[in-house]
Amino acid sequence: MAKTELAVAELIWNIIARKTGNVGKVDFFPQKPAFPFGAGFGKQEEEEQPLERAVPESQGVSSAHLAAFLKELALHENVDIHQVMVVRNGRVICECGFEPYQPGLWHASYSMCKSITGMAVGMLIQEGRLRLQDKVIDLFGSRKNLFNIFRLKDITVEHLLTMTSCVSFNETGIVSGNDWVRGYLESGLVGIAGKNFEYNSMNSYMLSAIITEITGETLMEYLRPRLWEPMGIRRIFWETCPKGITKGGWGLFLCPEDAAKLGMLYLQHGNWKGKQLVPQDWVEASCKRHTDTPSVMSNYGYGYQMWMGGREGSFNYNGMLGQDVLAYPDLNMVVVTNAGSKELFQNCVLLGIVKKYFEEGFEPPAVLPEDLRGQIMLQHVIEELEGRRTGLPVIEKGGWEKRKAVYVRSTLRQNRIRFLNGRIYEMNERQVGLMPLLMQVFHNNFTDGIRKIGFMASGNRLFIHLYEGEERISLEIGFVKAVAANVSFHGEIYRIGTKGEFSTDEDGRMVLKIDFAFLEEACRRKVKLYFNEDSLEAHWDETPGKEVIMEGLDSFTDLGGKMGFLMNTIKESGGIDVFHLLVERTVQPVCTGMEIKPEDKAAGEIRPYI
């Protein structure tokens, strides 16, 4: 474990020290493709088995109730909601993408996908190729040695499923090296296996590795004929580790409608259109409470790679920052959320709002009278949230950081665009990248650093050029709504929505605020650019950022004598506060740059400041 702790400490220090390039110990190789929009996007092809759409009242749910639900999600300052879908009786009664997040786009699921890994384990058990009581160490016979036989001799498949293995090799292991199976099998324990709940994504990874060890297929390959094809799930991508094993506990990109179908699958006891895809007894076993969980995570317990829900019989596929599939058997209802909130587990503001609308006293009838007025209101709310409504607003909301945006006349904006046109700034500090730090670590895709920032105007349109490493990233800045574009980071394609706003600071300086929303992820990158006559000051931030990163670092630096030499040294010297300050400055760096003057610029010429 000391090797893992040292690798994590080195990565943290490399980031704080403003090093760029591959600063981890894991080999990088591009994986993620561009989302396959195709001709069917927004209007699914028949083989994708789109769900039927229905008016909410026809399924016993009030349109006004759904409109209020969407409004509260949109307006709550602690919820950065991206997409929502509500399905009852197999019919979609509400779906919304919250601008700039496009409805129907796949989204990072984080730990939500653990429940899908659990489905695959149930299939393998039904096939007679695996048992709950199989010892993990026996399943990797070629890796047995005297030490891991002794340490891990009692760890079973069921312990992995219930997060009770208590193996110390946890999420931090993803930055420690290329062989995660070896890291897991060579680790010690932090508790008694089967007795203590210790949430650990590496348990899910090992379940995926077991499937590969037994079948010779990756988890994705194993599920293709058993789950993806029978359910028409085609637009899907799941990352692998450096050894080619599907990550299992994270790394899956999934469309909301396909997530809803997977929730429906378990409401239907594993049956899809007359075909039993997941064994019924496995569905029932997975949705039972097998272990208690810390109240900070959930009050309802944990099943087999599944969280129990607050409503009687309900269960959740839950991923950090707001990726959820909430299933309510008594209502025959599924609620899907994608978000970028600053919370990690079930006990959070986002799910508190879901519970308010669909758990606490919610007893809808089979059908309601038609409510044309309510349906029109719901449609107007959705159109406004998706940025498609230009009339009078039906939702009051703020601008940048929930403050009302300052109205800037179009002529003034045009002057400012003309002022920026053709300007290029050489940055003095080059450690900052466009991709948020949280994403860099998750995808092992580290920045080469932005060395220049430039601008180009085309009529009333403004483009920002970010010269990152050897690449130039060009993005149009939308001033009314975000402009979406695909961007390559070392060969991996990410979709970004870019929106900007001009303002002026207390010293009269022109400020350009830009929000770079990574539309398939939970993260956003934000920057405020302050312009002087010939210089630029860039204040960077990301969300969810400082709070989530600090929470992870606090847990790492609070492991007593097991947290590694570097972290112990910091804590013993009373330097934790200084360390936190350094991390904060790393997450929210300030960079300066000087304008590059044209070689043929007339001597003494001064550009007008606007």
C-alpha positions in Angstrom: 0.0 0.0 0.0 3.0 2.3 0.6 3.7 2.3 -3.1 0.1 3.5 -3.9 0.2 6.2 -1.2 3.6 7.4 -2.5 2.2 7.5 -6.1 -0.8 9.6 -5.0 1.4 12.0 -3.0 3.8 12.4 -5.9 0.9 13.1 -8.3 -0.5 15.7 -5.9 2.8 17.4 -5.6 3.5 17.3 -9.3 0.1 19.1 -9.9 0.8 21.6 -7.1 4.3 22.2 -8.5 2.7 23.1 -11.8 4.2 20.3 -13.8 2.5 19.4 -17.1 2.4 16.4 -19.3 1.8 12.9 -18.0 2.5 13.5 -14.3 1.1 10.2 -13.2 2.5 6.7 -13.1 -0.2 5.2 -15.4 0.4 5.0 -19.2 -2.0 7.1 -21.2 -3.6 6.0 -24.4 -6.5 7.7 -26.1 -9.8 5.9 -25.7 -12.9 8.1 -25.7 -14.5 8.7 -29.1 -16.8 11.5 -30.2 -20.4 10.9 -29.3 -22.0 9.2 -32.4 -24.7 11.7 -33.2 -25.7 10.1 -36.5 -28.9 10.7 -38.4 -31.0 9.2 -35.6 -29.9 11.6 -32.8 -33.0 13.2 -31.3 -35.1 10.8 -33.3 -33.9 7.3 -32.4 -33.8 4.5 -35.0 -36.1 1.6 -34.4 -33.3 -0.8 -33.5 -32.4 1.5 -30.6 -35.9 0.7 -29.1 -36.9 4.2 -28.1 -39.4 4.4 -25.3 -42.9 5.5 -26.0 -43.7 9.2 -25.0 -46.9 10.0 -23.2 -48.7 13.0 -21.7 -48.0 13.0 -17.9 -51.7 12.9 -16.9 -52.3 9.8 -19.0 -49.9 8.1 -16.5 -51.4 9.6 -13.4 -48.8 12.4 -12.9 -49.6 16.1 -12.9 -47.8 18.2 -15.5 -47.7 21.0 -12.9 -46.0 18.7 -10.5 -43.3 17.9 -13.0 -42.9 21.6 -13.9 -42.4 22.5 -10.3 -39.8 19.7 -10.0 -37.8 20.9 -12.9 -37.9 24.5 -11.7 -36.6 23.6 -8.2 -33.8 21.6 -9.7 -32.9 24.5 -12.0 -33.0 27.2 -9.3 -31.3 25.5 -6.4 -27.8 27.0 -5.9 -26.3 23.6 -4.8 -27.6 21.7 -7.8 -26.0 21.9 -11.2 -28.5 19.8 -13.1 -27.7 18.6 -16.6 -30.4 16.1 -17.7 -33.6 14.7 -16.3 -35.9 11.9 -17.5 -39.0 10.6 -15.8 -40.6 7.3 -16.9 -43.8 5.7 -15.7 -45.4 2.5 -16.9 -42.6 2.3 -19.5 -43.5 5.7 -21.0 -41.4 8.9 -20.9 -43.6 11.6 -19.3 -40.8 14.2 -18.8 -37.4 14.8 -20.3 -35.2 17.9 -20.2 -31.7 19.0 -21.0 -30.7 22.0 -19.0 -28.9 24.5 -21.3 -26.2 24.1 -22.4 -26.6 20.3 -21.8 -28.2 18.7 -24.8 -31.0 16.2 -24.1 -30.1 12.7 -25.3 -26.3 13.2 -25.2 -24.4 10.4 -23.3 -23.0 11.4 -19.9 -20.3 10.1 -17.6 -22.1 7.8 -15.1 -19.3 7.5 -12.5 -20.4 4.9 -9.9 -23.9 4.5 -11.4 -22.4 1.8 -13.7 -21.5 -0.4 -10.7 -25.1 -1.7 -10.8 -24.6 -2.7 -14.4 -21.4 -4.6 -13.4 -23.6 -6.3 -10.8 -26.0 -7.4 -13.5 -23.2 -9.1 -15.4 -22.1 -11.0 -12.3 -25.6 -12.3 -11.9 -25.6 -13.5 -15.5 -22.3 -15.3 -15.0 -23.5 -17.0 -11.9 -26.6 -18.2 -13.7 -24.4 -19.7 -16.4 -22.7 -21.7 -13.7 -19.3 -20.2 -14.2 -19.1 -18.3 -10.9 -20.5 -18.5 -7.3 -21.0 -15.9 -4.6 -18.7 -17.8 -2.2 -15.9 -18.2 -4.7 -12.6 -16.9 -3.2 -11.2 -14.0 -5.1 -7.7 -15.2 -4.7 -8.6 -18.6 -6.2 -10.1 -16.9 -9.3 -6.7 -15.4 -10.0 -4.7 -18.6 -9.4 -1.7 -17.6 -11.5 -1.2 -14.6 -9.2 -1.3 -16.5 -5.9 1.6 -16.2 -3.6 2.2 -16.9 0.1 1.5 -13.3 1.2 -1.8 -12.7 -0.7 -3.1 -16.2 0.1 -2.7 -15.3 3.8 -4.1 -11.8 3.6 -7.0 -12.2 1.2 -7.9 -15.9 1.9 -11.4 -15.0 3.2 -12.4 -12.4 0.5 -15.3 -13.7 -1.7 -17.2 -12.5 -4.7 -20.1 -11.6 -2.4 -17.8 -9.3 -0.4 -16.9 -7.4 -3.6 -20.6 -7.1 -4.4 -21.6 -5.7 -0.9 -18.5 -3.5 -0.5 -17.4 -5.4 2.5 -14.0 -6.8 1.3 -12.2 -4.2 3.4 -9.2 -4.4 1.0 -7.1 -1.2 1.3 -6.3 -0.8 -2.4 -9.0 1.7 -3.3 -9.7 4.5 -5.8 -6.3 6.1 -5.2 -4.8 3.0 -6.9 -5.8 4.3 -10.4 -2.8 6.6 -10.3 -0.3 4.2 -8.8 0.6 2.1 -11.9 -0.7 0.0 -14.8 -1.5 -3.3 -13.0 -4.5 -2.7 -10.8 -5.3 -6.4 -10.3 -1.8 -6.9 -8.9 -2.2 -3.8 -6.7 -5.5 -5.2 -5.3 -4.2 -8.7 -4.6 -1.0 -7.4 -2.9 -2.9 -5.1 -0.5 -3.8 -5.6 3.1 -7.1 -5.1 4.9 -8.6 -2.1 6.8 -11.2 -4.1 8.6 -12.8 -7.5 8.9 -14.1 -8.9 5.5 -17.8 -9.4 5.6 -18.3 -7.2 8.7 -17.5 -3.7 7.7 -18.8 -1.6 4.8 -15.9 0.1 3.1 -17.0 1.8 -0.2 -14.3 1.0 -2.7 -14.6 1.3 -6.5 -11.8 -1.2 -6.9 -14.2 -4.0 -5.7 -16.3 -3.3 -8.8 -13.2 -3.2 -10.9 -12.2 -6.6 -9.6 -15.7 -8.0 -10.5 -15.0 -6.8 -14.0 -11.6 -8.4 -13.9 -13.1 -11.7 -12.7 -15.5 -11.7 -15.7 -12.5 -11.2 -18.0 -10.5 -13.9 -16.2 -13.3 -16.4 -16.5 -14.6 -15.6 -20.0 -11.6 -14.1 -21.8 -13.9 -11.2 -22.8 -14.0 -7.6 -21.4 -17.1 -6.7 -19.5 -18.3 -4.6 -22.5 -17.8 -7.6 -24.8 -19.6 -10.0 -22.4 -22.6 -7.7 -22.1 -23.0 -6.9 -25.8 -25.1 -10.0 -26.8 -26.6 -10.3 -23.3 -27.7 -6.7 -22.5 -26.7 -4.0 -25.0 -28.1 -5.6 -28.2 -31.3 -7.0 -26.8 -32.2 -3.6 -25.2 -31.1 -1.5 -28.3 -28.3 0.2 -26.3 -26.0 1.3 -29.1 -24.5 4.7 -28.1 -22.4 3.6 -25.2 -18.7 3.7 -24.3 -16.8 2.2 -21.3 -13.2 3.0 -20.5 -10.6 0.3 -19.8 -7.6 0.2 -17.5 -4.1 0.1 -19.0 -4.3 -3.7 -19.1 -7.5 -3.6 -21.2 -10.0 -4.5 -18.4 -13.3 -2.6 -18.4 -13.1 -0.3 -15.4 -16.4 -1.7 -14.0 -16.8 0.9 -11.2 -16.6 4.0 -13.3 -15.7 5.1 -16.8 -19.1 4.4 -18.5 -20.8 7.0 -20.8 -24.5 6.3 -21.1 -27.5 8.1 -22.6 -30.3 9.0 -20.1 -32.9 7.0 -22.0 -30.7 3.9 -22.0 -30.1 4.4 -18.2 -33.9 4.6 -17.8 -34.3 1.3 -19.7 -31.8 -0.3 -17.4 -33.9 0.9 -14.4 -37.0 -0.5 -16.0 -35.3 -3.8 -16.6 -35.0 -4.3 -12.8 -38.6 -3.1 -12.3 -39.6 -5.9 -14.7 -37.6 -8.4 -12.7 -34.8 -8.7 -15.3 -37.2 -9.3 -18.2 -37.1 -7.2 -21.4 -39.8 -7.6 -24.0 -40.4 -11.2 -23.0 -36.8 -12.2 -22.7 -35.2 -12.9 -19.4 -31.9 -11.0 -19.6 -31.0 -10.9 -15.9 -32.1 -13.8 -13.6 -35.2 -12.9 -11.6 -33.7 -14.3 -8.4 -30.6 -12.2 -8.9 -32.6 -9.0 -9.3 -34.4 -9.8 -6.1 -31.2 -10.5 -4.3 -29.5 -7.4 -5.6 -32.3 -5.1 -4.4 -32.2 -6.5 -0.8 -30.3 -4.7 1.9 -27.2 -6.8 2.6 -25.2 -4.4 4.7 -25.7 -1.1 6.6 -24.0 2.0 5.3 -22.6 5.2 7.0 -25.4 7.8 7.4 -23.2 10.3 5.6 -23.6 8.2 2.5 -27.1 6.7 2.9 -29.7 5.8 5.5 -31.0 2.8 3.7 -28.2 0.3 3.2 -26.5 -1.4 0.3 -27.4 -4.5 -1.8 -25.3 -6.1 -4.6 -23.7 -3.1 -6.2 -26.9 -1.2 -5.5 -28.1 1.4 -3.0 -31.5 0.9 -1.3 -33.9 3.9 -1.6 -36.1 5.8 0.8 -39.4 4.7 -0.6 -40.5 1.2 0.4 -38.9 -1.3 -2.0 -37.1 1.4 -4.0 -33.5 1.1 -5.2 -30.9 3.4 -6.8 -28.0 3.1 -9.3 -26.0 6.0 -7.8 -23.0 7.8 -9.1 -21.2 10.8 -7.6 -22.0 14.4 -8.4 -25.6 13.5 -9.4 -25.7 10.6 -11.7 -28.7 8.5 -10.7 -31.3 6.0 -11.8 -34.0 5.9 -9.0 -36.5 3.1 -9.4 -39.8 2.9 -7.5 -41.5 -0.5 -8.0 -44.8 0.5 -6.3 -45.1 3.4 -8.8 -43.6 1.5 -11.8 -41.5 4.7 -12.2 -37.9 5.5 -13.0 -36.2 8.9 -12.5 -32.9 9.5 -14.2 -30.6 12.5 -13.4 -27.3 13.7 -14.7 -25.6 16.6 -12.9 -22.4 18.3 -11.7 -23.3 18.9 -8.1 -20.8 19.1 -5.3 -21.9 16.0 -3.5 -20.7 12.4 -3.7 -23.3 10.0 -2.3 -27.1 9.5 -1.8 -27.5 11.9 1.1 -27.4 15.0 -1.0 -29.4 18.1 -2.0 -30.3 16.7 -5.5 -31.8 13.5 -4.2 -33.5 15.4 -1.5 -35.4 17.3 -4.1 -36.2 14.0 -5.9 -37.5 12.5 -2.7 -39.6 15.7 -2.0 -41.5 15.2 -5.3 -41.6 11.4 -5.7 -41.3 9.8 -2.2 -42.8 12.0 0.5 -46.5 11.5 0.3 -46.5 11.0 -3.5 -49.3 8.6 -4.4 -50.3 9.2 -8.0 -53.4 7.5 -9.4 -53.4 5.4 -12.5 -54.7 8.3 -14.6 -55.6 12.0 -14.2 -58.0 14.2 -16.1 -56.3 16.0 -19.0 -54.8 19.4 -18.0 -54.0 21.3 -21.1 -53.0 24.4 -19.2 -50.5 22.4 -17.0 -49.1 20.6 -20.1 -48.5 23.9 -21.8 -46.8 25.3 -18.7 -44.6 22.2 -18.5 -43.7 22.5 -22.2 -42.8 26.2 -21.7 -40.6 25.4 -18.7 -38.7 22.7 -20.6 -38.3 25.0 -23.7 -36.9 27.7 -21.4 -34.5 25.4 -19.6 -33.3 24.0 -22.8 -32.7 27.5 -24.2 -35.4 27.2 -26.9 -37.9 29.7 -25.6 -37.4 33.4 -26.5 -40.6 34.9 -25.1 -41.4 36.0 -21.5 -39.6 33.9 -19.0 -41.5 31.5 -16.8 -38.6 30.9 -14.4 -36.7 33.7 -12.6 -33.0 32.9 -12.4 -29.7 34.6 -12.1 -26.7 34.9 -14.4 -23.1 34.2 -13.6 -22.9 32.7 -10.1 -26.6 33.3 -9.7 -26.3 37.1 -9.9 -28.5 39.0 -12.3 -26.5 39.6 -15.5 -25.7 43.2 -16.4 -27.4 44.1 -19.6 -24.9 45.1 -22.2 -26.1 46.8 -25.4 -25.2 45.0 -28.5 -23.2 48.0 -29.8 -21.0 47.9 -26.7 -20.4 44.2 -27.1 -19.5 44.7 -30.7 -16.9 47.3 -29.7 -15.4 44.9 -27.2 -15.3 42.1 -29.7 -13.5 44.4 -32.2 -11.1 45.4 -29.4 -10.2 41.7 -28.9 -10.0 40.8 -32.5 -6.5 39.7 -33.5 -5.0 40.0 -30.0 -2.8 37.2 -28.8 -1.4 37.0 -25.3 1.8 35.0 -24.3 1.1 33.5 -20.9 3.7 33.7 -18.2 2.4 30.7 -16.2 1.7 27.7 -18.4 0.5 25.0 -16.0 -3.2 25.5 -16.6 -5.2 23.5 -19.0 -8.7 23.7 -20.4 -9.7 20.3 -19.0 -10.7 20.5 -15.3 -8.3 18.8 -12.9 -10.9 16.4 -11.7 -11.3 15.1 -15.3 -7.6 15.0 -15.9 -7.1 12.6 -13.0 -10.2 10.5 -13.9 -9.2 10.1 -17.5 -5.4 10.0 -16.9 -5.2 12.8 -19.5 -3.1 15.6 -18.2 -2.6 19.0 -19.7 0.4 20.3 -21.5 -0.5 23.8 -20.4 -2.0 26.8 -22.1 0.9 28.9 -23.5 -1.0 31.5 -25.5 -4.6 32.9 -25.6 -5.9 34.6 -28.7 -9.1 36.0 -30.1 -10.6 36.3 -33.6 -13.8 38.0 -34.6 -16.1 37.1 -37.5 -18.8 39.8 -37.7 -20.5 39.7 -34.3 -19.1 36.3 -33.4 -16.0 35.9 -31.2 -13.7 32.9 -31.1 -11.1 32.1 -28.4 -7.9 30.3 -29.4 -6.2 28.4 -26.6 -2.7 27.2 -27.6 -2.3 24.2 -25.3 0.9 22.3 -25.8 1.3 21.7 -29.5 -2.4 22.0 -30.2 -4.7 24.9 -30.8 -8.2 24.7 -29.4 -10.6 27.1 -31.2 -14.0 27.7 -29.7 -16.8 30.1 -30.5 -18.1 32.0 -27.5 -21.8 32.2 -27.4 -23.3 35.3 -25.7 -26.9 34.4 -25.9 -26.5 30.6 -25.4 -23.6 28.3 -25.4 -22.0 27.1 -28.7 -21.2 23.4 -28.7 -18.1 21.9 -30.4 -15.9 18.8 -30.2 -12.4 19.2 -28.9 -9.5 16.7 -28.9 -7.3 16.3 -25.9 -4.4 14.0 -26.9 -6.7 12.1 -29.2 -9.7 11.8 -26.9 -12.8 13.7 -28.1 -14.9 15.8 -25.6 -17.9 18.0 -26.4 -17.7 21.5 -24.9 -20.4 24.2 -24.7 -18.9 27.7 -24.5 -20.7 30.7 -23.2 -19.4 34.2 -22.4 -20.4 37.5 -20.9 -18.7 40.9 -20.9 -18.7 43.0 -17.7 -16.5 45.6 -16.0 -14.7 45.3 -12.6 -14.5 47.9 -9.9 -11.4 49.4 -11.5 -13.1 49.9 -14.8 -11.3 47.0 -16.5 -13.1 45.0 -19.2 -13.8 41.5 -18.1 -14.8 38.5 -20.2 -16.3 35.7 -18.2 -16.3 32.3 -20.0 -18.0 29.1 -19.0 -16.6 26.0 -20.7 -19.2 23.2 -19.9 -18.0 19.7 -20.7 -21.3 18.5 -21.9 -20.7 14.7 -21.4 -19.2 15.2 -17.9 -20.1 16.6 -14.5 -17.4 19.3 -14.8 -17.2 22.8 -16.0 -14.1 25.0 -16.5 -14.6 28.7 -15.8 -12.3 31.7 -16.4 -12.6 35.5 -15.8 -10.3 37.4 -18.2 -9.3 40.9 -17.1 -7.9 43.1 -19.8 -5.4 46.0 -19.4 -3.8 47.9 -22.2 -1.4 45.2 -23.2 -1.8 42.5 -20.6 -4.2 39.8 -19.6 -5.0 38.4 -16.2 -6.8 35.0 -16.1 -8.6 33.8 -13.0 -9.4 30.1 -13.5 -11.8 27.9 -11.6 -13.7 24.6 -12.1 -17.0 23.1 -10.8 -17.4 20.9 -9.0 -13.9 21.8 -7.9 -12.4 23.0 -4.7 -15.0 21.5 -2.3 -14.9 18.0 -3.9 -11.1 17.9 -4.4 -10.5 19.1 -0.8 -12.9 16.4 0.5 -10.9 13.8 -1.3 -7.6 15.1 -0.1 -8.8 15.5 3.5 -9.8 11.8 3.5 -6.4 10.9 2.2 -4.5 13.1 4.7 -6.4 11.7 7.6 -5.2 8.1 7.6 -2.8 8.3 10.5 0.4 6.3 10.0 -0.9 4.7 6.8 -1.1 7.8 4.6 2.5 7.9 3.3 5.7 9.7 4.2 5.0 13.0 2.4 1.5 13.4 3.9 2.7 12.5 7.4 5.5 15.0 7.2 3.1 17.7 6.2 0.7 16.9 9.0 3.3 16.5 11.7 4.9 19.8 10.8 1.6 21.6 11.2 1.5 22.4 7.5 -1.9 21.1 6.5 -3.4 24.6 6.3 -0.5 25.7 4.0 -1.1 22.5 2.0 -4.8 23.3 1.6 -3.9 26.8 0.5 -1.5 25.4 -2.2 -4.2 23.1 -3.4 -6.7 25.9 -3.5 -4.4 28.0 -5.6 -3.9 25.0 -7.9 -7.6 24.5 -8.4 -8.2 28.3 -8.7 -5.0 29.6 -10.3 -4.3 33.1 -11.5 -2.2 33.5 -14.6 -0.9 36.6 -16.4 0.0 37.2 -20.0 1.4 40.0 -22.2 0.1 40.9 -25.6 2.2 39.8 -28.6 2.7 42.9 -30.7 2.6 42.7 -34.5 6.0 43.1 -36.0 4.8 45.8 -38.4 3.0 47.8 -35.7 3.7 51.5 -36.1 6.0 52.9 -33.5 4.1 54.6 -30.7 0.7 53.4 -31.8 -1.7 52.9 -28.9 -4.9 50.8 -29.3 -8.0 52.4 -27.8 -9.2 50.8 -24.6 -12.9 50.0 -24.3 
